Structures are given as structure tokens and as C-alpha cells.
Amino acid sequence: MLRFPPPLGKCNDLTLRYSGIFVHGLNCVVVLADLFVSAKPWRWQHLYIPLLMGVWYTAFSVVYFAAGGTNHKKKPYIYRKLDWSTPGPTMGLVFAALAVSTTCGCC
């Protein structure tokens, strides 16, 4: 079983918001910049890689929800947008994210 270490100090919503911006937002900017400046060729045959990662993470989040997993606030989801108790909007988000990540990863 994987276990993450507890935060060093008190953790509030502002800390989590800044953490999310720097972990996800800054990482996205760096990855996109790397895609634009690198000379690595992207081929349509590589389409399965981002698609497979998205499907893998979606399956993980569904299993996490079904197994009763909770986040740091004891809510039954990893991210608020991936709340599988409302599957319609969540599936829409998943398909949109798969389309965008596959398009960005292969073009």
C-alpha cells in the first residue's frame, strides 16, 4: 500500500490552491514549452501513448471511487471534477481531456 507523508505544517485551502497551481499549471507550461522547442518528431503512430495514459488514469479514478477512497477532506473523489457520483459531467470531462491531450501530444 502506498502512503504519502503528512504535510510538514498546517495545510489550509490557500496552501492547497498554490500547490495545485505549481504542481499542475507550471508542469503543463514546461511540458508545452518543451514540445514546441524540441526537435523530436511526433508521429500519429504515437497516438496510443497519451490515450493509454488517460484511460489508465480514468480506470484508476473509477476504482478509487468504487473502493471508497477519499481525498484529504474526506470527500469521495480525488479531484472535484472527477466525482463519479455524477457520471455524466465526469465522462464529458474525461472525453474532452483525452481529446485535448491526444491532440496536443501528437501534433
QUINOR-V488676 format. One record per residue. RES is the residue in one letter. NEAR is the number of other C-alpha atoms within 12 Angstrom. Layout:
res=[RES/RES]
near=[NEAR/NEAR]
This chain:
res=[M/L/R/F/P/P/P/L/G/K/C/N/D/L/T/L/R/Y/S/G/I/F/V/H/G/L/N/C/V/V/V/L/A/D/L/F/V/S/A/K/P/W/R/W/Q/H/L/Y/I/P/L/L/M/G/V/W/Y/T/A/F/S/V/V/Y/F/A/A/G/G/T/N/H/K/K/K/P/Y/I/Y/R/K/L/D/W/S/T/P/G/P/T/M/G/L/V/F/A/A/L/A/V/S/T/T/C/G/C/C]
near=[3/4/5/8/7/9/12/8/8/10/15/13/12/11/16/17/14/15/17/16/15/15/15/15/15/15/15/18/15/16/17/18/14/14/18/17/11/12/9/12/14/18/15/16/14/17/22/20/20/23/27/16/19/25/22/17/19/27/18/19/31/27/18/22/26/17/13/18/21/20/17/18/15/13/18/25/28/25/23/21/20/31/29/31/19/17/19/14/16/22/22/17/23/29/20/16/24/27/21/18/26/27/20/23/30/24/19]
